[in-house]
Amino acid sequence: MPMNSDAILEVVFATPLRKRFDYILPTDCTNENIVGCRVMAPFGSKQQTGLVVALKTNSEFNYDKLKPVISRIDTKPILKPIMMQLALWASRYYHHSLGDVCFSMLAIKYRQTEPFQLPQKPYWSLVAPTKNITLSTSAKKQRECLDLLAENPSGLSSATLREAGISASVIKNLSAKGYIASRQIIVDELANIEMTTPPTLTIEQQAALEAIELAKFQVSLINGVTGSGKTEIYIRCIKQILDAGKQALLLVPEIGLTPQTASRFKQRLTYPVTLMHSGLNATEQTNYWSLCTLDTPRLVIATRSGLFAPLEKLGIIIVDEEHDMSYKQAAGWLYSARDLAVMRASQSDIPILLGSATPSLESLEHARRGNYSEVILSKRATKQTLPSIKLLDIRKLPMQQGMSKPLLDLMENRLQQGEQILVFINRRGYAPVLMCHDCGWLAECQRCQSHYTLHRAQNLLRCHHCDARRQVPTTCPDCHSGNITAVGAGTERLEEFLQHQFPDHAMVRIDRDSTRQKHAMQTYIRDIKDGKYQILIGTQMLAKGHHFPGITLVVIVDMDGALFCSDFRAVERFGQLMTQVSGRAGRGDKPGQIVLQTRQPDHPHITTLVEKDYRQFSENLLRERKLTQWPPYSHLAVLKAQAVKEHHPINFITELKKHMQSTAQEHEVALLGPVPATQLKKAGKFNYQLLLQSQNRKCLHLLIESMLECIEDKKLAKSVRWTLDVDPLEMV
């Protein structure tokens, strides 16, 4: 095959390998705009889809040894230059395979050989004026269809005609007679939603809008209490960007928030609103990704991976609930969507807003140092007062399924007044432990050395670490007693108990198990707002950003455990979750109340949140972090290693630490480990960690690069699987 001697391609593949591979471009392939295009290339013993990341004239390898690519898949780059720039930065910062990073940015179907195309569907229109068409008097639906199309000369989709009562057979008959015809158009319909009038801004909202810079890169931290009107600020900023012919990206932490958020924006914007999240199937996700390549004004509302939407005319990025841990990828490439969003905004020289009622300590420290512009919204936008907080000391109270008598009486009183109650318990399933009352046997997952959780609705024992499942035994496997007891309470058991306590009041349980079906969460949210349910039982899925005007009482069953967790971020998450859950109350006409059951009523973190606010709470935590030199006053990375045999990860980390100790001292980086992970055994593998900590980010990254080269050069990882987590959010 003739080769183009001036064209050597640097190609990456969707593998963990951090290498780039050189290939020759055949002469029958043009190298014009090839960077960012996919190619089919020989890789090992098979052919694989690769992505061209550079074009060059020289290679460190002998030219005669280079293999040619088999074919060029794209005629123009599928990964645009601005996204390639972000991928290169991310690969360096997270020390991760560039191929893995690049392919993560593509739509699911484009990670293979699927040709790029914009989603299209048929639109029907008249071929000739209706006055020239004669139909029998019985063909009423056909006449109705023709009249509809006459009223809409630009055409109507099959779906729109179907909603109007026109069946597929009617369309087929009219098409066969030559009265109507279809043409393929790009699917990008505007929602048919009644527009709403913008509310009058509060003084704080007006000041916030004036403080936000929309012409260039600036990070604005919107630090506003729950219900302070942060979304209204988002809407007005986005509208200004869209009116200028640009595009906007809004990130939300949970799939369940996307329909609710989209509805609010569609009521105010006359531009396409595209949703992107993991609940879409591969075709839907690929279609919406493709629509983002159009240069027309558009708002994309997305969860974490939507950060990589290929918007070339992006004018603003907004990260709502910026503190939320859902923005951190938990497997594979362990990136932070929030931090990458800031980098994407910087590289594109556009503004980015980070919004939260409970900002992360890192963002608050950035604001302190002047890196971020902080905008404070201290009051609710609709003049409601913030809910009062009542601590219920349960140390000497009798309990039923985790609930005290005074709490049940308070709930009864609210229900009698026709109000809604949110009961928060951050534990799904029926019970966290199943045990034999006679001999003490515990149902344990042998692959994880942890307790199975009882899920009575499915009649299964499930491990919440590896998702192993087994049938619920009727007798004890050890002593054969039938006296098996469920210990503790999760959402299922609480629902069962409250149904018995309040049989005349409708209730709904919302957790990951009850919302597995597509659109289930959307349906629940609509029904809650319509007043169908008086009692809501839920996990943190209900704590994030939802607006339920009918809720006047929020019950927090038990959050004491977070105060004693070994993870240094646990207390911060406790304060954020408690504040966010509390923010669901009193958003309507009636004042709200929060009741927190606790055995630690005098704990300083709890009293600060109750008597003062999250801002004072966070300032106290920042002082503690400064004294202990934890982030944001130092920088971390964690090397995680796992293997079936426990000594393998221990030996791997010990050997690596020995090789790197002197280099670490030179770079002033502390190496701590090997230490067992919080969950020592998971899915049959033992997990150990090496913690890297430094006051200097640059020194930390130089050491990480040296450490990875050591692992590769000395082939230290023969018996283990390892991952690197830069800026970890959980010490697990």
N, C-alpha and C positions, 0 to 999 in steps of 0.2 A: 504494500500500500504506500503510495507517495506521501511524504511528510512535509509539513511546513516547518522548515528549519529555524524560522524566526519566532516560532510560537511554542513556548513551553508553558504548560498550565500547572499552577499549584492547585491541587484538588484536595478537599476534605470529605470525610464520610461520617455518617451517623454512628460513630463508635467512640469508646472512651479513650482511644489513642490520641495523644496530644501532638501527633506528627502531621505534617502536610506532605502530600505525595506529588511528585513531578510526573507529568505525562506529556506526550507529544500530541500536537493537533494535526490530524490528517489534512491534506491540501483541499479536500472536498468540503471541509468545514471552515467557515469564516471565523476569524477571531474578533470581529467587530462586536463591541458590547458584550463580550463573553464573561467578564467578571460578574458574578452573581447569578450565572446561569447553571442549570443542572446538566450533567453529562452522564452517559453510561460508560463505565470504565471497568477493565479487569481489576479485581481486587482479591488477592490470594488465589484460590481455586475457583472463584465464581465471578460473576458480573454484578456490579452494584452501582446504585445511583450515588453520584458524588456532586459536589458543588464547587465551582471554580472561584477561588478567593484571590487569585493574582495571576497576572500574565507577565512572563519575563523571557529574556533571551538566553540566560545562562542557568546551568544546573550544577550542583556540587557532584552529581553523578555523571558517569560516562554517558554521553549522548546516545551511543549505540545500545545501551542497556535500558533506555527508557521505553516504556510501552505506549502505544497510541490509545487515545480514548476511542471507544467504539462508535459513539454518536453524540451529537449535541441535542438535548431535549428541548431547550427553550430558545426561541429566536431573539428574545430580549430578556434582560435580567429579571428573575423572579424575586431575588433578594436585592432591593434597591441600595444604592450607595450609602444612604443615611442609616439604613438598617445594618449594612455591612460594617459601618463604622462603629455602631453600638455593639455588634457581635465581637469585633476585634477587642474592644475595650473590656467587655464582659469576660471574654476568654482569658485575658491577662489578669484581671482582678480576682476572678474566682479560680484561677489556675485550672481551668477545665478545658476539655477537648473543644477546639474551635468547630469541628464538624458537628459535635453534639449541640453546641450553642446555635449554630446556623440552622440546622434542621429543626430545632425546637421553635424557631421563629416562623417556620412555614406552616401553612394549613396542613391538616392531617394527610389529605390525599396527595399533596404536592411533595410529600417526603419520599415518594416513589416516582414513578414515571408518568403519572397522570398529567396530560397536557393542560396548560393554563387556559381557562376560559371563563368568561363572565356568565353568571347564571341567567338563563333566558327561559321564557315560556310564551305560549301563543296568546296574542290579543286578537279579538274578533272585531271586524268592522264591516260595514255594508259595501257591496260591490257596485250597486246601482241605487238610485233614489227609491224609497219605498213606494212611491206613487206608480212606479213602473212594475211593481210586483203584484201578482194576483194569487191569492190563496183561497182555499175553501173555507167556508164559514165555520167548519169544525176545528180548523187549525188555529185555535185561540192562542196557544202558547207560542206558536211560531210567529204570529202577528205581534204578540207582546214582546218577543225577542227583537224583532225588526224595529219596533218603536223605540225600545231601549237603546239600540245601537244608533238609531237616527238622532236621539237626544245626546249621544256621546260619540261624535264623529272621530275622535282620536282612538276609539276602540275600548273594549272592556275585556278583562281576563275571564277565563272559564270559571274561576272561583267567584268573581263578582256576579257573573250571570247565574251561577248556581245559587248564590245567596238571594238572588231576586226570584228564585223559583223556576229557573230555566234549566231543564235537564240536559244531560249529555246527548240524549237521542234527538232532542229538538235541534241542538247545534249541529249534530251530524247530518240531519235531514236538510237543513237550510244550506249547509256547506255543499252537500251532494247536488243540490239544485242550482248551485252557483250564485245564490243570493248573498252569501256572506263568505269572507275569506279571512284567514289568519296570517299574522306575521309574527316573527320571533322578536321580542324586545327584552331588554335587560330588566330583570326583576328588581325593582327598587321603588316599591309603592309607598306613598305617604299614608300615614294612618288616618282613618276617617274618625277623628275624635273631636268632640266639641271643644273649642278653645276657651280658656278661662282668662279672667281679668287679673292682671298682676296686682298683688297686694301692695298697700302703702308700706314703704320701708320705714323701719325704726331708725332712730338717730344713729344707733350703733351700726346698723347695716349700711346706712348711707356713708358713714365714715370709713367703714371697711372697704366699700367699693372704690372710694376715692384714694385709698391707700394702696390698692393693688395695681401693680405695673403690668400692663397688657402688651406693651410694645417690644419687650425684650425679655431675656432670661432673668427671672427673679423667683426665688422660692418664698411663697407667702404661707405662713402657718396660720390657718384659721382656727383659733382656739376659742370655741364657743360652747356654752353649756347645752345640754340636750334641749331641743326645741327652740334654739335661739335663731333659727332661720338661716343656717349655713347653706341649705339647698337653694334658697332664693338667691343668694349671692352667686352660687354656681350657675344658675339659670341665666342670670343677667350677664355674667362674664362670657358664658358660652354663646349667648345670642349676639353679643357684640363681635365675637370672633367669626361666627357663621355669617353675619351680615357683611363682613369684610371679605367674604369669599373663601374663608379658610375652613379648617376642620378641627374638631374637638374630640378629646378622649377622656372619658370619665371612668375611673376604676372603682369598683365596689368590692367588699371582701367576700360576700356570699352570693351564691346563685339565687337564693331566695329574695334578695334585694333587687335584682335586675328588673323584673316585671313592674314592681311598685315604683322604682325610680324612673323607668322608661315612661310609665303612664303620666307622671308629673311633667316630664320634659315634653312629651308629645302634646300636652294640653297648652303649651306655651310657645312651641317652636314650629315653624312651617318648613322644616327641613327633614330629610330622612334620618331616622334614628335606628341604628343597627345594634343588635345585642350579640355578644360573644361570650360564651361560657362553656364549661365542660359538660353541661347537660344536653348540649346539641349532639346529634349524631354526626358522623364523619362528613356526610354530604352537606348537611346544613352548615356545619362549621366551615367547610371549604368554600361554600357559596358566599357566606357573609365575609369571609376573609378576602375573597376575590372582589366583592363590591367595594371594599376599602381601597382598592387600587384606583378607582375613579377619582378624578381631581375635583369633583363637585363638593360643595359644602355638605357636611354630614357630622352627626354626633354618634360616636361609638360608645356604648355603655358595656363594660366588660369586667370580668373577674381577672385574676392574676395574669394569665397568659395573653389576655387581650392587649397587654402592653405592647405586643409585637404586631399589632394591626398595621398593615402597610400603608399608612396615611402619609402621602408625600407633601400635602399642604397643611400639615398639622400646625395649629396656631395656639393650642393650650392643652395642658394635661391637668386633670384634677384627680387626686387620690383621696377618696372619702374614707373616713375611719382609718386614717393613716397608721394608727398604732396597732392595727389588727394583725395577729400572727398568721392569718390566712394568706397574707402577701408573701410569705416565705415559702418557697418550694420545698417540699419535704422529702423528695426522692430524686435520684439522678443528679441533674445540675441544680445545686442548692442556692438559687439566686433569691434576692429580695426584689420583688416587683416595685416596691416603693423607692428603694435606692436606685434601681435601674431607671425608673421613671424620671428621677431627678437628673440622672446623667443624660437621658434622651432629650430632656428639655434643654439642658446646657448645650449639648451638641447642636441642637436645632435653633438655639437662641430664642426660645419661647418661654412664656411664664408657666409656672406650675404652682397649683394650690394644694396644700396638704391640710385636710380638715379633720377635726376630732374634738369631742368633748373631753377626751382623756388622752392628750398627746403623749407619745413615747418620750421617755427621758432623753433619748438621743436628739429628738427634734427640739425639745425644750432647751437643751444645752446649745444646739445650733443657733437658736433664737437669742439666747443669752450672749453668745459670742458675736452676734451681728451677721452670721452667715445667712440666716433666714429673717425675713420681715414678719413679725408677729402681729396678728390682728385679733383683738380680744372682744368676744361677745359675751357679756356677763349676765344678760337677762333674756328670758324667753320672748320670742317675737310677738306673741299674742297676749302679752301682759299677764299670763298666768304666773303664779308664784311657783318656785321649785317645790317638789314634794317634801313633806316633813319625813324625818327618819326616826323610827322607834326601835330601840334595842330591847329585845325580849330575852332576858336572862333565863335560860332553861336548865341551869345546873341542878336545881332541886325539883323540877317539875316532872310529873309522869308524862311519858311520850307514847304516841300511837303512830307507828310508821313515820317517825321523824317529826311529828307535828304535836304541839302542845295544846292543852285545853283553851288557854287564853287566845291563842291564834285562831283556833276553830270558831270560837265565839265571835271574834272580830270579823272573820270571813262571813259568818252567818248574818251578822248585822249589815254588811255591805250588800250581800245578795238580796236581802229583804228590801233594800232600797233600789233594786234593779240595776246595780252597777256591775262592772266586769272586774275580775280578779286575775292577775297573773301569778302563778305559783312557779317559782324558779328552783330547779334542782339539776345540777350539772352532772347527772349520771343516768344514762339510758339503760333500758332493760328492766327486769322485774326486781332482781336482787343481785348484789355483787358477789355473794358467796352462797354456796350450797354445801351444807355440812350434815353429818350424822350426829344426832343429839346423844346417841348412846356411846359411841367410841371416839368421836371427834374427827372422823374422816372428812377431808375437804376435797371438793371436785377441783382438780388442778390440771391445767394444760401442761403435759410433760414436755412439749416443745418449747415452752416459755417459762416454766416454773412459776406460773402465776395462776390466780384463781379464774375459773370459768365464771362468766356472768350468766345468770338464768334469764332466758327470754321466754316467758310463759306464753305469749301470743303465738310464738312459733313452736312452743314446746321443745326448745333446744337449749343446750349449754353452748355458749359461744365465747371464744377467747377474743378480747378486744385488742390484742396485740398482733396476733397472726391470723385471726379470723377462722381458726380451727373450730369445728362444730361436732357435737355428739348428742345422742339422745339423752334425755333426762332419766336417770336410773330410778326404778321403783323401790329398790332395796339397796342398802349400803354394800358396796363391793367388798368391804373388809369384814364386817361382822354380820352382814345379811339382815340387819334390822330394817324395818320399814319406817323408822322414825327419822326421816330425812327432813331437814328444816332449811328454809330460805332465810338468810341473815342479811339485814340491811334493806334499804329501799331505793329503787330507781324510779324512773318516770312511769313505767307500767304499774308497779305496785302502788304508787301514790295515786294514780288514776283510779285503780280499783278501790282503794280506801275512800277517796273523795266521792266516788259514785255512791258508795254505801252511806257516807255522811250526808251528802246533799243530793238525794235521788231525784229531786224535782228541778234540778238545774242542769242545763246542757253543758257539757264540757268537751274539750278537745285536747289531745296530747300531741305535741309537736316536737319530734326529735328525728334523728337520721333514719330510724326504722319506719316511722309513720309517713315520711315524705319521700320514700324511694321512687314512687311512681311519678312519671313526668307530669308536670303541672299541678301536682298535689299541693305543694307549698302555696302556689298562686291561689288555688281554690280556698285553702284554709284562711289565707290572709283576707280574701274578699268576704268570706263568711263571718270572720271575726269583726270586721268593720261594719258589716250589716247587722251585727248584734245577735247572730245565731247562737253564739256560745257565751255563757256567763263566766265559766272558769276555764282558764288556759293553763295547761301544765306543759312546761317546756324547758329545754336546755338552752345553751347560749345562742342557739339559732334564733331565738326570739329576743335576744338582748341587743341585737345589732341594727340600729337605724330604723326600726319599724315605727310607724305612726298609728297608734290605736287610741283614738280619742275617748273611747268608752272605759278604759282602764283607770280606776281610781285607787286600787290597792295592789301593790306588788309585794309578794311574800318570798323572802329568800330563806329557804329551808335550812341550809347549812353550808357555810363557806369557811369555817374555822380551819380546815385542813390546809388551806393555801398559806396560812400564816406560818406554818412549820415545815414547809417543803425545803429541801436542800438546794434547789435551784435559786440562784441569787436574784432572778427576775420574778420569782413567784409572787412576792408581795406587790410588785408593780402591777402584775396581771390581776391580782386580787382587787386592788383599788380601781383598776379600769373596768373590770367586769361588774363590780358592785355599783359603780357610778352609772355604767351603761344600762344595767338592768333597772336601776332606780329611775332612769330617764324615761321609761315606758309609762310611768304613772302621771296622771294629772295633765294630760295634753289636750283635754277637752274643756268643757265649761266648769267642771267640778274640780276642786283641789285634790291632789294626790297624796298618798301616804305609803311609806316603805316600812315593812316590818322585817327586821333581821333577827332570826333566832341565833343565839350564840352562847357558848360557854366561856367566852373571853370578853365580857362587856367592858373591861377596863384596859384592854390591849391598846397601846398608844396609836397604832395604825388605824384601828377601828374608831377610836374616839376622835381622831383628827378628821376622818372622813365625815363623821356624824356632826361634830360641833363646828367644823370649819368647812373645807371644800377640797376638791381634788388638787387644786393649785397648791395649797399649803402642804397637802400630802406628798405631792411630787417634789416640792422643794426640800422637804425632810429627807426623802429618798435620795435626792441628788447629793445632799450633804453626807449621807451614809456612804454612797458610792465613791465620793471623793476621798473619804477617809480610808476606804478599803481598796481603792484603785481598781474598781470594776468599771466596765463601760457605763457612761461615755467618756471616762477618764483613762481608759486604756483600750487596746484593740486585741481581739481574740480570733483564734482559729482553732478548730478541733479536728484532729485526724482520728477517724473511727475505723477500727479493724474488727473483723468478725471471722470466726471459723467454727467448725464442728467440734474440734478438740480445744479445750480451754487454754492449753499452754501455747498454742500457735499464735494467737494475737498478743499474748503477754511477751513471748520471745521476740516477735516482730517489732513491737514498740520499744522494747528494751534495747535490742540491737540497733535500731534506728537512732534512738536517743544517744547511745554511746558514740555513734559516728558523728552526730550533729552537736554534741555538747560544747566543744570548743568554739565552733562557728556561732552557736547561739549566744555564748558569752560575749563574743566580739560584737554581735549585733544588738546586745542587750535585750535578748528575748528569753523569757523564762519558759522552760520545758517542764511540764507537770504531768507525771504519769509513769508507767501505765496505771490507769485507774479503771475499775469496772464501771460500765454504764449503769444508770439507774435501773434499767431493765437488763439485768446481766445476761439472761438467756432469752432469745426471741427467735421463733420459728426454727428451733433446733440448733441455733448457733450462739456461741458465746461472744459477748461484745465488750471490748475495752477501748479506751480513749487515751490520746495524748493531747493535752491542752497547751497551746502556744499563746503567750501573753506578752505584750510590749506596749510601752508608752508611745512608741514611734511606729506609725503605720507603714512607712517605707521600709524600715528595718524588718518589720514582721514579714512583709511580702518578699523581701530579698532572701530571708531565711527559708520561707516556704518553697521558693523556687529551688534553692540549694537542696532542700530536703527531698523534693520530688525527683530531682536528678539523681540523688543518692539511691532512692528506692529503685529507680529504673536501671542505673548503672550496675548496682550490686545485686540486682535481682532478689531483693529482700522479701518480696511479697509472694513467694511461691505458694505458701500454704494458707494465705488469708485473702479476704476481699476487703478493700479499704476505700473510704471516701473522705473527702476534705470538705469541711464546712467553714467557710469564711464568714465572719460576723454571725456566729450562731445565736439563735434566739432561745434555744432550749438546751440545757445541759443534761441530756438524757443518756 
